[in-house]
Amino acid sequence: MSASEEYVFVCPDCEESMEVNPSMRDALVANGCVVCGAPVSIDAFTRVESSADP
Amino acid sequence: MGLEQETEMTREETDALLSRHETGVLSLASDDDPYAIPISYGYDADERQFYMRLVSTPDSKKREFLSGSPTVRLVVYEEAGRTYRSVVVSGVLHPIARDEITPEHVEQYGDAKRPLFEIWGDARKDLDIQLYVLRPETISGRRIELELDQ
């Protein structure tokens, strides 16, 4: 089984931080930060490197 | 101005009113101490649930009243000419922990208005933003038609 894609989201406005999967990332970009409502771009996400990767 | 007619609204009328508005007054209580606050919400008419972001400071009275899963009432009303409509919702306010947030929640909160941080005197970092869902036990809508005396 391949490792699932994970990202760290940091809201540019309220600075809320959470680890998210691709469907959450897409929902945040489409709807804005769930905590404060600020618009969110793809730049707010950083790919998490899996420790299982070589 | 006299009272002409008071009618219970249908579910469709009630849902329509709740959907076209986005603010109301949320009432909480602790023993005999009442607490009412203006809030904004997003309403899911299919699930009949309300989604709210409530902002408070850690030691505030508001935070105290919101602790746990409080029983609340939400009032939304409007006045249009001689027609007055109001909806009273009673139910339980459930906090949503950050690790319970789903893509569906993100979509629901996308319909809720942003908190007006500028009305708070405190720095943003000192504000606690908690997500809640209000699951109603009852939703009651009334329409009153007023008759002008003169």
N, CA and C atoms of all chains as a GROMACS GRO file, in nm:
protein
  612
    1MET      N    1   0.085  -0.120   0.000
    1MET     CA    2   0.000   0.000   0.000
    1MET      C    3   0.089   0.126   0.000
    2SER      N    4   0.059   0.223  -0.086
    2SER     CA    5   0.140   0.343  -0.091
    2SER      C    6   0.097   0.438   0.020
    3ALA      N    7   0.192   0.521   0.064
    3ALA     CA    8   0.161   0.617   0.170
    3ALA      C    9   0.062   0.720   0.117
    4SER      N   10  -0.034   0.762   0.203
    4SER     CA   11  -0.133   0.859   0.159
    4SER      C   12  -0.072   0.999   0.159
    5GLU      N   13  -0.121   1.083   0.069
    5GLU     CA   14  -0.073   1.220   0.059
    5GLU      C   15  -0.124   1.299   0.179
    6GLU      N   16  -0.036   1.369   0.245
    6GLU     CA   17  -0.077   1.454   0.356
    6GLU      C   18  -0.013   1.592   0.339
    7TYR      N   19  -0.084   1.693   0.388
    7TYR     CA   20  -0.035   1.830   0.379
    7TYR      C   21  -0.054   1.898   0.514
    8VAL      N   22   0.029   1.997   0.540
    8VAL     CA   23   0.006   2.084   0.655
    8VAL      C   24  -0.052   2.214   0.602
    9PHE      N   25  -0.168   2.248   0.653
    9PHE     CA   26  -0.236   2.372   0.616
    9PHE      C   27  -0.210   2.477   0.722
   10VAL      N   28  -0.166   2.594   0.680
   10VAL     CA   29  -0.153   2.708   0.773
   10VAL      C   30  -0.232   2.823   0.713
   11CYS      N   31  -0.337   2.865   0.782
   11CYS     CA   32  -0.420   2.974   0.730
   11CYS      C   33  -0.339   3.104   0.727
   12PRO      N   34  -0.338   3.173   0.613
   12PRO     CA   35  -0.261   3.298   0.605
   12PRO      C   36  -0.321   3.409   0.690
   13ASP      N   37  -0.445   3.392   0.732
   13ASP     CA   38  -0.511   3.498   0.808
   13ASP      C   39  -0.511   3.470   0.959
   14CYS      N   40  -0.573   3.359   1.001
   14CYS     CA   41  -0.582   3.331   1.145
   14CYS      C   42  -0.468   3.244   1.196
   15GLU      N   43  -0.385   3.192   1.103
   15GLU     CA   44  -0.267   3.112   1.136
   15GLU      C   45  -0.302   2.977   1.197
   16GLU      N   46  -0.430   2.936   1.185
   16GLU     CA   47  -0.469   2.801   1.227
   16GLU      C   48  -0.389   2.700   1.145
   17SER      N   49  -0.342   2.595   1.211
   17SER     CA   50  -0.261   2.494   1.143
   17SER      C   51  -0.322   2.357   1.166
   18MET      N   52  -0.330   2.279   1.058
   18MET     CA   53  -0.380   2.142   1.073
   18MET      C   54  -0.328   2.054   0.960
   19GLU      N   55  -0.315   1.927   0.990
   19GLU     CA   56  -0.273   1.832   0.888
   19GLU      C   57  -0.396   1.786   0.812
   20VAL      N   58  -0.389   1.787   0.679
   20VAL     CA   59  -0.507   1.756   0.598
   20VAL      C   60  -0.472   1.659   0.487
   21ASN      N   61  -0.573   1.589   0.437
   21ASN     CA   62  -0.554   1.501   0.322
   21ASN      C   63  -0.599   1.577   0.196
   22PRO      N   64  -0.584   1.518   0.079
   22PRO     CA   65  -0.617   1.591  -0.044
   22PRO      C   66  -0.763   1.639  -0.052
   23SER      N   67  -0.858   1.561  -0.003
   23SER     CA   68  -0.997   1.606  -0.013
   23SER      C   69  -1.023   1.725   0.080
   24MET      N   70  -0.957   1.727   0.196
   24MET     CA   71  -0.970   1.843   0.284
   24MET      C   72  -0.902   1.965   0.221
   25ARG      N   73  -0.787   1.943   0.158
   25ARG     CA   74  -0.717   2.054   0.092
   25ARG      C   75  -0.807   2.115  -0.015
   26ASP      N   76  -0.870   2.030  -0.096
   26ASP     CA   77  -0.957   2.080  -0.202
   26ASP      C   78  -1.076   2.158  -0.143
   27ALA      N   79  -1.131   2.105  -0.034
   27ALA     CA   80  -1.247   2.171   0.029
   27ALA      C   81  -1.207   2.308   0.084
   28LEU      N   82  -1.088   2.317   0.144
   28LEU     CA   83  -1.041   2.445   0.200
   28LEU      C   84  -1.016   2.548   0.091
   29VAL      N   85  -0.958   2.505  -0.021
   29VAL     CA   86  -0.933   2.598  -0.132
   29VAL      C   87  -1.066   2.646  -0.191
   30ALA      N   88  -1.165   2.558  -0.196
   30ALA     CA   89  -1.295   2.593  -0.256
   30ALA      C   90  -1.380   2.680  -0.163
   31ASN      N   91  -1.368   2.659  -0.032
   31ASN     CA   92  -1.461   2.723   0.063
   31ASN      C   93  -1.396   2.822   0.159
   32GLY      N   94  -1.263   2.826   0.165
   32GLY     CA   95  -1.196   2.914   0.259
   32GLY      C   96  -1.166   2.843   0.389
   33CYS      N   97  -1.091   2.913   0.475
   33CYS     CA   98  -1.052   2.854   0.604
   33CYS      C   99  -1.177   2.821   0.686
   34VAL      N  100  -1.182   2.698   0.733
   34VAL     CA  101  -1.300   2.655   0.808
   34VAL      C  102  -1.310   2.728   0.942
   35VAL      N  103  -1.197   2.772   0.995
   35VAL     CA  104  -1.198   2.836   1.126
   35VAL      C  105  -1.235   2.983   1.117
   36CYS      N  106  -1.171   3.057   1.025
   36CYS     CA  107  -1.195   3.202   1.022
   36CYS      C  108  -1.266   3.250   0.896
   37GLY      N  109  -1.276   3.165   0.792
   37GLY     CA  110  -1.348   3.203   0.672
   37GLY      C  111  -1.266   3.276   0.568
   38ALA      N  112  -1.136   3.298   0.596
   38ALA     CA  113  -1.052   3.371   0.499
   38ALA      C  114  -1.032   3.288   0.372
   39PRO      N  115  -1.020   3.356   0.256
   39PRO     CA  116  -0.989   3.282   0.133
   39PRO      C  117  -0.855   3.209   0.146
   40VAL      N  118  -0.846   3.091   0.086
   40VAL     CA  119  -0.726   3.008   0.097
   40VAL      C  120  -0.679   2.969  -0.043
   41SER      N  121  -0.549   2.984  -0.068
   41SER     CA  122  -0.493   2.939  -0.196
   41SER      C  123  -0.410   2.814  -0.173
   42ILE      N  124  -0.366   2.754  -0.282
   42ILE     CA  125  -0.287   2.630  -0.274
   42ILE      C  126  -0.154   2.656  -0.204
   43ASP      N  127  -0.111   2.783  -0.201
   43ASP     CA  128   0.017   2.818  -0.136
   43ASP      C  129   0.013   2.797   0.015
   44ALA      N  130  -0.106   2.781   0.071
   44ALA     CA  131  -0.119   2.765   0.217
   44ALA      C  132  -0.090   2.621   0.261
   45PHE      N  133  -0.056   2.533   0.165
   45PHE     CA  134  -0.037   2.392   0.197
   45PHE      C  135   0.108   2.349   0.170
   46THR      N  136   0.163   2.273   0.262
   46THR     CA  137   0.298   2.219   0.245
   46THR      C  138   0.289   2.068   0.252
   47ARG      N  139   0.344   2.003   0.151
   47ARG     CA  140   0.341   1.858   0.148
   47ARG      C  141   0.423   1.801   0.263
   48VAL      N  142   0.365   1.702   0.333
   48VAL     CA  143   0.438   1.636   0.441
   48VAL      C  144   0.514   1.519   0.383
   49GLU      N  145   0.644   1.516   0.411
   49GLU     CA  146   0.725   1.406   0.361
   49GLU      C  147   0.699   1.283   0.448
   50SER      N  148   0.663   1.173   0.384
   50SER     CA  149   0.637   1.051   0.458
   50SER      C  150   0.767   0.986   0.501
   51SER      N  151   0.772   0.939   0.628
   51SER     CA  152   0.893   0.873   0.677
   51SER      C  153   0.911   0.737   0.611
   52ALA      N  154   0.804   0.686   0.544
   52ALA     CA  155   0.813   0.556   0.477
   52ALA      C  156   0.882   0.567   0.342
   53ASP      N  157   0.893   0.692   0.290
   53ASP     CA  158   0.959   0.710   0.161
   53ASP      C  159   1.107   0.682   0.175
   54PRO      N  160   1.171   0.630   0.067
   54PRO     CA  161   1.315   0.605   0.074
   54PRO      C  162   1.395   0.735   0.080
   55MET      N  163  -5.211   5.021   1.566
   55MET     CA  164  -5.190   4.904   1.480
   55MET      C  165  -5.247   4.780   1.550
   56GLY      N  166  -5.339   4.707   1.490
   56GLY     CA  167  -5.399   4.592   1.554
   56GLY      C  168  -5.347   4.462   1.496
   57LEU      N  169  -5.371   4.354   1.573
   57LEU     CA  170  -5.328   4.223   1.528
   57LEU      C  171  -5.435   4.163   1.439
   58GLU      N  172  -5.398   4.125   1.318
   58GLU     CA  173  -5.496   4.070   1.226
   58GLU      C  174  -5.497   3.918   1.230
   59GLN      N  175  -5.380   3.858   1.216
   59GLN     CA  176  -5.377   3.712   1.208
   59GLN      C  177  -5.239   3.659   1.245
   60GLU      N  178  -5.236   3.553   1.324
   60GLU     CA  179  -5.109   3.487   1.356
   60GLU      C  180  -5.118   3.345   1.305
   61THR      N  181  -5.020   3.303   1.227
   61THR     CA  182  -5.024   3.173   1.162
   61THR      C  183  -4.892   3.101   1.183
   62GLU      N  184  -4.901   2.970   1.203
   62GLU     CA  185  -4.778   2.890   1.211
   62GLU      C  186  -4.726   2.870   1.070
   63MET      N  187  -4.598   2.894   1.049
   63MET     CA  188  -4.541   2.878   0.916
   63MET      C  189  -4.517   2.731   0.885
   64THR      N  190  -4.521   2.699   0.756
   64THR     CA  191  -4.492   2.562   0.714
   64THR      C  192  -4.341   2.538   0.726
   65ARG      N  193  -4.304   2.412   0.716
   65ARG     CA  194  -4.160   2.380   0.719
   65ARG      C  195  -4.087   2.451   0.605
   66GLU      N  196  -4.151   2.457   0.487
   66GLU     CA  197  -4.087   2.521   0.372
   66GLU      C  198  -4.067   2.670   0.396
   67GLU      N  199  -4.169   2.736   0.451
   67GLU     CA  200  -4.158   2.879   0.481
   67GLU      C  201  -4.050   2.905   0.586
   68THR      N  202  -4.049   2.818   0.687
   68THR     CA  203  -3.952   2.833   0.795
   68THR      C  204  -3.810   2.815   0.743
   69ASP      N  205  -3.789   2.711   0.663
   69ASP     CA  206  -3.656   2.686   0.608
   69ASP      C  207  -3.613   2.800   0.516
   70ALA      N  208  -3.709   2.855   0.441
   70ALA     CA  209  -3.677   2.965   0.349
   70ALA      C  210  -3.630   3.088   0.428
   71LEU      N  211  -3.699   3.118   0.538
   71LEU     CA  212  -3.658   3.233   0.620
   71LEU      C  213  -3.519   3.211   0.678
   72LEU      N  214  -3.496   3.092   0.732
   72LEU     CA  215  -3.365   3.065   0.792
   72LEU      C  216  -3.254   3.068   0.687
   73SER      N  217  -3.286   3.031   0.564
   73SER     CA  218  -3.185   3.028   0.458
   73SER      C  219  -3.154   3.166   0.404
   74ARG      N  220  -3.253   3.257   0.402
   74ARG     CA  221  -3.226   3.389   0.345
   74ARG      C  222  -3.165   3.485   0.447
   75HIS      N  223  -3.160   3.443   0.572
   75HIS     CA  224  -3.091   3.523   0.673
   75HIS      C  225  -2.962   3.452   0.713
   76GLU      N  226  -2.874   3.527   0.776
   76GLU     CA  227  -2.749   3.468   0.822
   76GLU      C  228  -2.709   3.517   0.960
   77THR      N  229  -2.799   3.589   1.024
   77THR     CA  230  -2.772   3.632   1.162
   77THR      C  231  -2.894   3.608   1.249
   78GLY      N  232  -2.871   3.596   1.379
   78GLY     CA  233  -2.981   3.578   1.474
   78GLY      C  234  -2.930   3.606   1.614
   79VAL      N  235  -3.015   3.581   1.711
   79VAL     CA  236  -2.976   3.600   1.852
   79VAL      C  237  -2.976   3.464   1.919
   80LEU      N  238  -2.861   3.428   1.975
   80LEU     CA  239  -2.845   3.300   2.042
   80LEU      C  240  -2.855   3.322   2.192
   81SER      N  241  -2.943   3.249   2.256
   81SER     CA  242  -2.962   3.263   2.401
   81SER      C  243  -2.910   3.140   2.474
   82LEU      N  244  -2.830   3.167   2.577
   82LEU     CA  245  -2.778   3.061   2.662
   82LEU      C  246  -2.816   3.094   2.806
   83ALA      N  247  -2.796   2.998   2.895
   83ALA     CA  248  -2.827   3.024   3.035
   83ALA      C  249  -2.741   2.935   3.124
   84SER      N  250  -2.719   2.987   3.246
   84SER     CA  251  -2.652   2.909   3.349
   84SER      C  252  -2.728   2.934   3.478
   85ASP      N  253  -2.800   2.830   3.524
   85ASP     CA  254  -2.893   2.847   3.637
   85ASP      C  255  -2.993   2.958   3.602
   86ASP      N  256  -2.997   3.064   3.682
   86ASP     CA  257  -3.093   3.172   3.656
   86ASP      C  258  -3.030   3.289   3.581
   87ASP      N  259  -2.910   3.270   3.532
   87ASP     CA  260  -2.836   3.378   3.469
   87ASP      C  261  -2.846   3.365   3.316
   88PRO      N  262  -2.916   3.456   3.249
   88PRO     CA  263  -2.930   3.445   3.103
   88PRO      C  264  -2.815   3.514   3.030
   89TYR      N  265  -2.793   3.473   2.907
   89TYR     CA  266  -2.687   3.534   2.826
   89TYR      C  267  -2.729   3.523   2.680
   90ALA      N  268  -2.741   3.635   2.613
   90ALA     CA  269  -2.784   3.635   2.472
   90ALA      C  270  -2.682   3.711   2.387
   91ILE      N  271  -2.651   3.656   2.271
   91ILE     CA  272  -2.550   3.718   2.185
   91ILE      C  273  -2.596   3.715   2.039
   92PRO      N  274  -2.562   3.821   1.964
   92PRO     CA  275  -2.588   3.816   1.819
   92PRO      C  276  -2.484   3.726   1.753
   93ILE      N  277  -2.529   3.641   1.664
   93ILE     CA  278  -2.436   3.547   1.598
   93ILE      C  279  -2.468   3.542   1.448
   94SER      N  280  -2.371   3.491   1.372
   94SER     CA  281  -2.398   3.460   1.232
   94SER      C  282  -2.392   3.309   1.215
   95TYR      N  283  -2.463   3.260   1.115
   95TYR     CA  284  -2.472   3.114   1.098
   95TYR      C  285  -2.484   3.077   0.951
   96GLY      N  286  -2.456   2.951   0.921
   96GLY     CA  287  -2.490   2.892   0.792
   96GLY      C  288  -2.595   2.787   0.821
   97TYR      N  289  -2.698   2.778   0.735
   97TYR     CA  290  -2.807   2.684   0.762
   97TYR      C  291  -2.815   2.578   0.653
   98ASP      N  292  -2.816   2.452   0.695
   98ASP     CA  293  -2.834   2.341   0.604
   98ASP      C  294  -2.980   2.297   0.614
   99ALA      N  295  -3.061   2.336   0.514
   99ALA     CA  296  -3.205   2.308   0.520
   99ALA      C  297  -3.234   2.159   0.504
  100ASP      N  298  -3.145   2.086   0.439
  100ASP     CA  299  -3.169   1.942   0.422
  100ASP      C  300  -3.153   1.868   0.556
  101GLU      N  301  -3.045   1.901   0.626
  101GLU     CA  302  -3.019   1.835   0.755
  101GLU      C  303  -3.084   1.911   0.871
  102ARG      N  304  -3.132   2.033   0.841
  102ARG     CA  305  -3.190   2.122   0.943
  102ARG      C  306  -3.090   2.142   1.059
  103GLN      N  307  -2.968   2.180   1.023
  103GLN     CA  308  -2.864   2.206   1.122
  103GLN      C  309  -2.802   2.343   1.094
  104PHE      N  310  -2.751   2.405   1.200
  104PHE     CA  311  -2.689   2.537   1.191
  104PHE      C  312  -2.540   2.524   1.220
  105TYR      N  313  -2.460   2.595   1.141
  105TYR     CA  314  -2.315   2.593   1.161
  105TYR      C  315  -2.270   2.732   1.202
  106MET      N  316  -2.195   2.739   1.311
  106MET     CA  317  -2.154   2.869   1.367
  106MET      C  318  -2.007   2.869   1.404
  107ARG      N  319  -1.946   2.986   1.388
  107ARG     CA  320  -1.812   3.011   1.443
  107ARG      C  321  -1.833   3.112   1.555
  108LEU      N  322  -1.797   3.076   1.675
  108LEU     CA  323  -1.816   3.169   1.786
  108LEU      C  324  -1.680   3.208   1.842
  109VAL      N  325  -1.660   3.338   1.853
  109VAL     CA  326  -1.530   3.392   1.894
  109VAL      C  327  -1.539   3.439   2.038
  110SER      N  328  -1.439   3.404   2.117
  110SER     CA  329  -1.436   3.450   2.256
  110SER      C  330  -1.293   3.460   2.303
  111THR      N  331  -1.275   3.523   2.417
  111THR     CA  332  -1.145   3.522   2.482
  111THR      C  333  -1.148   3.416   2.591
  112PRO      N  334  -1.034   3.359   2.624
  112PRO     CA  335  -1.031   3.241   2.713
  112PRO      C  336  -1.104   3.259   2.845
  113ASP      N  337  -1.096   3.374   2.908
  113ASP     CA  338  -1.158   3.390   3.040
  113ASP      C  339  -1.289   3.466   3.035
  114SER      N  340  -1.348   3.476   2.917
  114SER     CA  341  -1.469   3.557   2.903
  114SER      C  342  -1.592   3.485   2.957
  115LYS      N  343  -1.695   3.566   2.987
  115LYS     CA  344  -1.823   3.512   3.032
  115LYS      C  345  -1.886   3.428   2.921
  116LYS      N  346  -1.864   3.471   2.798
  116LYS     CA  347  -1.920   3.399   2.683
  116LYS      C  348  -1.865   3.256   2.679
  117ARG      N  349  -1.735   3.245   2.700
  117ARG     CA  350  -1.672   3.112   2.699
  117ARG      C  351  -1.730   3.025   2.810
  118GLU      N  352  -1.757   3.088   2.924
  118GLU     CA  353  -1.814   3.015   3.038
  118GLU      C  354  -1.952   2.959   3.002
  119PHE      N  355  -2.035   3.041   2.939
  119PHE     CA  356  -2.170   2.997   2.903
  119PHE      C  357  -2.169   2.892   2.792
  120LEU      N  358  -2.064   2.894   2.711
  120LEU     CA  359  -2.058   2.801   2.598
  120LEU      C  360  -1.994   2.667   2.635
  121SER      N  361  -1.947   2.654   2.759
  121SER     CA  362  -1.874   2.533   2.795
  121SER      C  363  -1.964   2.410   2.787
  122GLY      N  364  -1.904   2.298   2.750
  122GLY     CA  365  -1.979   2.174   2.733
  122GLY      C  366  -2.060   2.176   2.606
  123SER      N  367  -2.176   2.115   2.610
  123SER     CA  368  -2.270   2.118   2.496
  123SER      C  369  -2.400   2.180   2.547
  124PRO      N  370  -2.407   2.314   2.551
  124PRO     CA  371  -2.521   2.379   2.616
  124PRO      C  372  -2.650   2.368   2.536
  125THR      N  373  -2.761   2.368   2.612
  125THR     CA  374  -2.893   2.380   2.551
  125THR      C  375  -2.914   2.528   2.519
  126VAL      N  376  -2.960   2.557   2.398
  126VAL     CA  377  -2.969   2.697   2.355
  126VAL      C  378  -3.100   2.723   2.282
  127ARG      N  379  -3.128   2.852   2.263
  127ARG     CA  380  -3.235   2.893   2.172
  127ARG      C  381  -3.177   2.994   2.075
  128LEU      N  382  -3.221   2.983   1.952
  128LEU     CA  383  -3.180   3.077   1.848
  128LEU      C  384  -3.306   3.142   1.792
  129VAL      N  385  -3.304   3.275   1.785
  129VAL     CA  386  -3.418   3.348   1.731
  129VAL      C  387  -3.375   3.424   1.606
  130VAL      N  388  -3.450   3.404   1.500
  130VAL     CA  389  -3.427   3.476   1.374
  130VAL      C  390  -3.561   3.539   1.336
  131TYR      N  391  -3.559   3.667   1.300
  131TYR     CA  392  -3.688   3.730   1.268
  131TYR      C  393  -3.670   3.834   1.159
  132GLU      N  394  -3.781   3.872   1.100
  132GLU     CA  395  -3.780   3.976   0.997
  132GLU      C  396  -3.914   4.049   0.999
  133GLU      N  397  -3.910   4.172   0.948
  133GLU     CA  398  -4.031   4.252   0.938
  133GLU      C  399  -4.034   4.309   0.797
  134ALA      N  400  -4.141   4.280   0.725
  134ALA     CA  401  -4.153   4.330   0.588
  134ALA      C  402  -4.293   4.390   0.572
  135GLY      N  403  -4.300   4.522   0.572
  135GLY     CA  404  -4.429   4.587   0.564
  135GLY      C  405  -4.512   4.553   0.686
  136ARG      N  406  -4.630   4.496   0.662
  136ARG     CA  407  -4.718   4.460   0.774
  136ARG      C  408  -4.706   4.314   0.813
  137THR      N  409  -4.603   4.245   0.756
  137THR     CA  410  -4.583   4.103   0.786
  137THR      C  411  -4.459   4.086   0.874
  138TYR      N  412  -4.478   4.018   0.984
  138TYR     CA  413  -4.369   3.992   1.078
  138TYR      C  414  -4.352   3.841   1.087
  139ARG      N  415  -4.230   3.795   1.061
  139ARG     CA  416  -4.205   3.650   1.069
  139ARG      C  417  -4.094   3.625   1.172
  140SER      N  418  -4.108   3.517   1.247
  140SER     CA  419  -4.004   3.482   1.343
  140SER      C  420  -3.991   3.330   1.351
  141VAL      N  421  -3.869   3.287   1.377
  141VAL     CA  422  -3.842   3.145   1.397
  141VAL      C  423  -3.766   3.129   1.528
  142VAL      N  424  -3.812   3.037   1.611
  142VAL     CA  425  -3.744   3.006   1.736
  142VAL      C  426  -3.696   2.861   1.728
  143VAL      N  427  -3.566   2.843   1.747
  143VAL     CA  428  -3.504   2.711   1.739
  143VAL      C  429  -3.455   2.676   1.879
  144SER      N  430  -3.485   2.557   1.925
  144SER     CA  431  -3.424   2.512   2.051
  144SER      C  432  -3.350   2.382   2.024
  145GLY      N  433  -3.238   2.367   2.089
  145GLY     CA  434  -3.158   2.247   2.066
  145GLY      C  435  -3.029   2.252   2.144
  146VAL      N  436  -2.938   2.167   2.102
  146VAL     CA  437  -2.810   2.156   2.173
  146VAL      C  438  -2.698   2.200   2.080
  147LEU      N  439  -2.608   2.281   2.138
  147LEU     CA  440  -2.495   2.334   2.062
  147LEU      C  441  -2.375   2.241   2.085
  148HIS      N  442  -2.331   2.177   1.978
  148HIS     CA  443  -2.220   2.082   1.990
  148HIS      C  444  -2.091   2.143   1.936
  149PRO      N  445  -1.985   2.147   2.016
  149PRO     CA  446  -1.857   2.194   1.962
  149PRO      C  447  -1.798   2.089   1.869
  150ILE      N  448  -1.730   2.136   1.765
  150ILE     CA  449  -1.662   2.045   1.672
  150ILE      C  450  -1.512   2.059   1.695
  151ALA      N  451  -1.450   1.952   1.742
  151ALA     CA  452  -1.305   1.955   1.766
  151ALA      C  453  -1.232   1.965   1.632
  152ARG      N  454  -1.114   2.025   1.636
  152ARG     CA  455  -1.037   2.044   1.512
  152ARG      C  456  -1.012   1.911   1.439
  153ASP      N  457  -0.987   1.805   1.517
  153ASP     CA  458  -0.956   1.676   1.451
  153ASP      C  459  -1.082   1.602   1.405
  154GLU      N  460  -1.199   1.663   1.426
  154GLU     CA  461  -1.324   1.602   1.378
  154GLU      C  462  -1.373   1.671   1.250
  155ILE      N  463  -1.302   1.774   1.206
  155ILE     CA  464  -1.348   1.852   1.090
  155ILE      C  465  -1.334   1.770   0.962
  156THR      N  466  -1.442   1.765   0.885
  156THR     CA  467  -1.445   1.690   0.760
  156THR      C  468  -1.460   1.788   0.643
  157PRO      N  469  -1.436   1.740   0.519
  157PRO     CA  470  -1.460   1.827   0.402
  157PRO      C  471  -1.605   1.878   0.399
  158GLU      N  472  -1.700   1.799   0.447
  158GLU     CA  473  -1.840   1.843   0.450
  158GLU      C  474  -1.857   1.963   0.545
  159HIS      N  475  -1.788   1.956   0.660
  159HIS     CA  476  -1.792   2.072   0.751
  159HIS      C  477  -1.735   2.196   0.682
  160VAL      N  478  -1.624   2.179   0.611
  160VAL     CA  479  -1.559   2.293   0.544
  160VAL      C  480  -1.658   2.358   0.448
  161GLU      N  481  -1.733   2.275   0.378
  161GLU     CA  482  -1.833   2.327   0.284
  161GLU      C  483  -1.944   2.401   0.359
  162GLN      N  484  -1.990   2.344   0.469
  162GLN     CA  485  -2.097   2.408   0.546
  162GLN      C  486  -2.052   2.542   0.603
  163TYR      N  487  -1.930   2.547   0.656
  163TYR     CA  488  -1.882   2.672   0.714
  163TYR      C  489  -1.849   2.775   0.607
  164GLY      N  490  -1.832   2.729   0.483
  164GLY     CA  491  -1.812   2.824   0.373
  164GLY      C  492  -1.932   2.913   0.354
  165ASP      N  493  -2.051   2.865   0.396
  165ASP     CA  494  -2.174   2.944   0.384
  165ASP      C  495  -2.197   3.036   0.503
  166ALA      N  496  -2.120   3.017   0.609
  166ALA     CA  497  -2.138   3.101   0.729
  166ALA      C  498  -2.051   3.225   0.716
  167LYS      N  499  -2.102   3.336   0.764
  167LYS     CA  500  -2.027   3.462   0.755
  167LYS      C  501  -1.899   3.456   0.836
  168ARG      N  502  -1.800   3.532   0.791
  168ARG     CA  503  -1.674   3.540   0.865
  168ARG      C  504  -1.696   3.616   0.996
  169PRO      N  505  -1.626   3.575   1.103
  169PRO     CA  506  -1.634   3.654   1.227
  169PRO      C  507  -1.577   3.794   1.203
  170LEU      N  508  -1.636   3.892   1.265
  170LEU     CA  509  -1.588   4.030   1.249
  170LEU      C  510  -1.482   4.058   1.355
  171PHE      N  511  -1.359   4.020   1.323
  171PHE     CA  512  -1.251   4.032   1.422
  171PHE      C  513  -1.229   4.177   1.463
  172GLU      N  514  -1.260   4.268   1.372
  172GLU     CA  515  -1.230   4.408   1.402
  172GLU      C  516  -1.313   4.463   1.518
  173ILE      N  517  -1.423   4.392   1.554
  173ILE     CA  518  -1.503   4.441   1.666
  173ILE      C  519  -1.442   4.401   1.800
  174TRP      N  520  -1.340   4.316   1.795
  174TRP     CA  521  -1.277   4.269   1.919
  174TRP      C  522  -1.157   4.358   1.950
  175GLY      N  523  -1.145   4.396   2.076
  175GLY     CA  524  -1.032   4.478   2.116
  175GLY      C  525  -0.905   4.397   2.131
  176ASP      N  526  -0.920   4.264   2.146
  176ASP     CA  527  -0.803   4.180   2.173
  176ASP      C  528  -0.729   4.146   2.043
  177ALA      N  529  -0.602   4.114   2.058
  177ALA     CA  530  -0.524   4.071   1.943
  177ALA      C  531  -0.580   3.939   1.892
  178ARG      N  532  -0.569   3.918   1.762
  178ARG     CA  533  -0.625   3.798   1.701
  178ARG      C  534  -0.574   3.670   1.768
  179LYS      N  535  -0.445   3.673   1.807
  179LYS     CA  536  -0.386   3.551   1.866
  179LYS      C  537  -0.450   3.516   2.001
  180ASP      N  538  -0.514   3.616   2.065
  180ASP     CA  539  -0.577   3.592   2.195
  180ASP      C  540  -0.722   3.549   2.181
  181LEU      N  541  -0.772   3.545   2.058
  181LEU     CA  542  -0.912   3.508   2.037
  181LEU      C  543  -0.924   3.359   2.011
  182ASP      N  544  -1.024   3.300   2.074
  182ASP     CA  545  -1.050   3.158   2.055
  182ASP      C  546  -1.169   3.145   1.959
  183ILE      N  547  -1.147   3.082   1.846
  183ILE     CA  548  -1.255   3.060   1.750
  183ILE      C  549  -1.296   2.914   1.758
  184GLN      N  550  -1.417   2.889   1.803
  184GLN     CA  551  -1.465   2.752   1.818
  184GLN      C  552  -1.578   2.728   1.717
  185LEU      N  553  -1.572   2.612   1.652
  185LEU     CA  554  -1.678   2.574   1.559
  185LEU      C  555  -1.787   2.498   1.634
  186TYR      N  556  -1.912   2.529   1.600
  186TYR     CA  557  -2.025   2.460   1.662
  186TYR      C  558  -2.126   2.420   1.557
  187VAL      N  559  -2.197   2.313   1.586
  187VAL     CA  560  -2.315   2.279   1.508
  187VAL      C  561  -2.434   2.276   1.605
  188LEU      N  562  -2.541   2.345   1.567
  188LEU     CA  563  -2.664   2.344   1.646
  188LEU      C  564  -2.759   2.243   1.584
  189ARG      N  565  -2.786   2.139   1.662
  189ARG     CA  566  -2.880   2.035   1.618
  189ARG      C  567  -3.013   2.060   1.688
  190PRO      N  568  -3.112   2.110   1.614
  190PRO     CA  569  -3.237   2.149   1.677
  190PRO      C  570  -3.319   2.031   1.727
  191GLU      N  571  -3.386   2.055   1.838
  191GLU     CA  572  -3.489   1.961   1.885
  191GLU      C  573  -3.624   2.010   1.835
  192THR      N  574  -3.643   2.140   1.832
  192THR     CA  575  -3.766   2.196   1.774
  192THR      C  576  -3.730   2.321   1.692
  193ILE      N  577  -3.807   2.341   1.585
  193ILE     CA  578  -3.798   2.463   1.505
  193ILE      C  579  -3.940   2.512   1.483
  194SER      N  580  -3.968   2.630   1.532
  194SER     CA  581  -4.105   2.681   1.527
  194SER      C  582  -4.108   2.817   1.457
  195GLY      N  583  -4.186   2.827   1.350
  195GLY     CA  584  -4.196   2.952   1.275
  195GLY      C  585  -4.336   3.010   1.281
  196ARG      N  586  -4.344   3.144   1.301
  196ARG     CA  587  -4.476   3.210   1.306
  196ARG      C  588  -4.478   3.332   1.216
  197ARG      N  589  -4.592   3.354   1.157
  197ARG     CA  590  -4.612   3.472   1.072
  197ARG      C  591  -4.729   3.553   1.128
  198ILE      N  592  -4.706   3.680   1.142
  198ILE     CA  593  -4.811   3.769   1.194
  198ILE      C  594  -4.839   3.876   1.090
  199GLU      N  595  -4.966   3.888   1.055
  199GLU     CA  596  -5.007   3.996   0.964
  199GLU      C  597  -5.071   4.104   1.049
  200LEU      N  598  -5.018   4.223   1.038
  200LEU     CA  599  -5.071   4.335   1.117
  200LEU      C  600  -5.165   4.419   1.033
  201GLU      N  601  -5.268   4.468   1.099
  201GLU     CA  602  -5.365   4.553   1.031
  201GLU      C  603  -5.349   4.696   1.080
  202LEU      N  604  -5.339   4.790   0.988
  202LEU     CA  605  -5.325   4.929   1.027
  202LEU      C  606  -5.460   4.982   1.075
  203ASP      N  607  -5.458   5.050   1.191
  203ASP     CA  608  -5.582   5.108   1.243
  203ASP      C  609  -5.622   5.232   1.164
  204GLN      N  610  -5.521   5.302   1.114
  204GLN     CA  611  -5.552   5.427   1.045
  204GLN      C  612  -5.499   5.424   0.903
   0.00000   0.00000   0.00000
